[in-house]
Amino acid sequence: MAVMGIGVANWLKGSGTLLFSCRTNSIPAVVSSSTVIASRSRVHYCSSTFSLQHQKTNNTLFSSGVNGHKIGDWGSQITKLYFNFYCTAPSNVSVEEKDSSGEVVEEDEESKMRKIKDAANSLNIRVGRIIRAWRHEEADSLYVEEVDVGEAEPRIICSGLVKYVPLDHLQERSVIVLANLKPRNMRGVKSNGMLMAASDASHENVELLKPPEGAVPGERIWFGSADEKDNLPDVATPNQVAKKKIWELVQPHLKTDGASVAALGTHCMRASTGVVVSPSLKDANIS
């Protein structure tokens, strides 16, 4: 079998729609001015008949009527089958799963958000305290901070906050640290984490997130209600965070609400003594 055009594997990674046209050199094809449209969620046929039949065994590859269709398999006697794929604009299809009976079911928004929340709670977000901070010697936009996150040694973290936060406002400051990212070399300084901050739409105003009073360095932050603290998943390793793109999945859903409380959708960002806030930014993005 030979396949031409955009591969099905690549299509399945996206959310586009495929336009199929076929030609063969060994299979009698029955085509009545028919086009096959497939999305990630289901196959759609634009006309009532489209079929390809095996030359000898009569196995059906595509067989459809207006209200039903079947995708079968084919024998080894086929020598070549060509598909030309044309991608249309992406479609807003839902991610699908199969239920216990094997039926395909579309995942609703509540289920999606639950998965995103679980992913967010696998991030190792900790209360931190900046012991000292200084300007990066090789990068004008960066500070270097020495941050206590409850470990045996402070972490070194680089932050692009020079334009937004005066240096003296960082000293001895309580912060929120995302601690299970892979270390990054920032102009010769290895950064082991990220200080989380809120920013307005124009990114002209940036504020470091603030832990609640009484929260101590090293304390774990989570998303949800106060009584969910004891049922959190294990934190992901830095490799898992990178491989599964956990931060990329979670970050678009992080914002402050109308009271400047940091949240993941409707789930507040919490420490044991209360919620995490931005000092003043409302309805702001968090990164």
RANOR-V571754 format. One record per backbone hydrogen bond with DSSP energy under -0.5 kcal/mol. NH is the residue of the N-H (numbers start at 1). CO is the residue of the C=O. E is the energy in kcal/mol with one decimal. If there is no record, write none. Layout:
NH&CO&E / NH&CO&E
This chain:
2&81&-0.6 / 4&83&-1.1 / 11&7&-2.0 / 12&8&-2.6 / 13&9&-0.9 / 13&10&-0.5 / 14&10&-0.6 / 14&11&-1.4 / 18&38&-3.1 / 19&86&-1.6 / 20&18&-0.6 / 20&36&-2.6 / 21&84&-1.2 / 23&82&-1.4 / 25&80&-0.8 / 28&26&-0.5 / 30&51&-1.8 / 31&29&-0.6 / 32&49&-0.7 / 33&31&-0.8 / 36&20&-1.1 / 37&35&-0.5 / 37&44&-3.1 / 38&18&-2.3 / 39&42&-2.8 / 40&16&-0.5 / 44&37&-4.1 / 46&35&-2.2 / 51&30&-1.9 / 52&62&-1.0 / 53&28&-1.4 / 54&59&-1.9 / 58&54&-0.6 / 61&52&-1.9 / 61&59&-0.5 / 63&70&-1.4 / 65&68&-3.4 / 70&63&-1.9 / 72&61&-1.1 / 72&70&-0.6 / 78&75&-1.0 / 82&23&-1.8 / 84&21&-2.2 / 85&83&-0.5 / 86&19&-1.3 / 88&17&-2.2 / 91&15&-2.8 / 93&91&-1.8 / 97&105&-2.4 / 99&103&-2.5 / 102&99&-2.1 / 105&97&-3.6 / 107&95&-2.5 / 112&108&-2.1 / 113&109&-2.6 / 114&110&-1.9 / 115&111&-1.9 / 116&112&-2.2 / 117&113&-2.5 / 118&114&-2.3 / 119&115&-2.3 / 120&116&-2.6 / 121&117&-2.2 / 122&119&-1.2 / 123&120&-1.3 / 125&123&-1.6 / 126&124&-0.5 / 126&177&-2.9 / 127&219&-2.4 / 128&175&-2.9 / 129&148&-1.7 / 130&173&-3.0 / 131&129&-0.6 / 131&146&-3.0 / 132&146&-1.1 / 134&144&-2.3 / 136&142&-2.4 / 142&139&-1.2 / 143&159&-2.9 / 144&134&-3.1 / 145&157&-3.2 / 146&132&-2.8 / 147&145&-0.6 / 147&155&-3.1 / 148&129&-2.9 / 149&147&-0.7 / 155&147&-3.1 / 157&145&-2.5 / 157&155&-0.6 / 159&143&-2.0 / 161&159&-1.6 / 162&141&-1.5 / 164&161&-1.5 / 165&161&-2.8 / 169&166&-1.6 / 170&167&-1.7 / 171&167&-0.7 / 172&130&-1.2 / 173&170&-1.6 / 175&128&-2.7 / 177&126&-3.1 / 178&194&-2.9 / 179&124&-3.1 / 179&177&-0.8 / 184&191&-2.2 / 186&184&-0.7 / 186&189&-3.6 / 187&185&-0.8 / 189&186&-1.0 / 191&184&-3.6 / 191&189&-0.6 / 192&156&-3.1 / 194&178&-1.5 / 196&176&-2.7 / 198&207&-3.1 / 199&285&-2.5 / 200&205&-1.8 / 203&200&-1.4 / 207&198&-2.7 / 209&196&-2.4 / 210&277&-3.5 / 215&212&-1.8 / 218&127&-3.1 / 219&216&-2.1 / 221&125&-3.0 / 222&270&-1.9 / 224&268&-2.3 / 228&225&-1.6 / 229&226&-1.1 / 231&228&-1.7 / 232&229&-0.7 / 236&122&-2.9 / 241&237&-2.6 / 242&238&-2.1 / 243&239&-3.0 / 244&240&-2.7 / 246&241&-1.6 / 249&245&-1.7 / 250&246&-2.3 / 251&247&-2.9 / 252&248&-0.6 / 253&250&-2.2 / 254&251&-1.9 / 255&253&-0.5 / 255&263&-2.3 / 256&284&-2.1 / 257&261&-2.1 / 260&257&-1.9 / 262&276&-2.4 / 263&255&-2.5 / 264&267&-3.1 / 265&253&-1.6 / 265&263&-0.7 / 267&264&-2.3 / 268&266&-0.7 / 269&262&-2.6 / 270&222&-3.5 / 270&268&-0.6 / 271&274&-3.0 / 274&271&-1.3 / 276&269&-3.0 / 277&210&-2.1 / 278&260&-2.6 / 279&208&-0.5 / 283&257&-1.2 / 285&199&-1.8 / 286&254&-1.5 / 287&197&-2.6
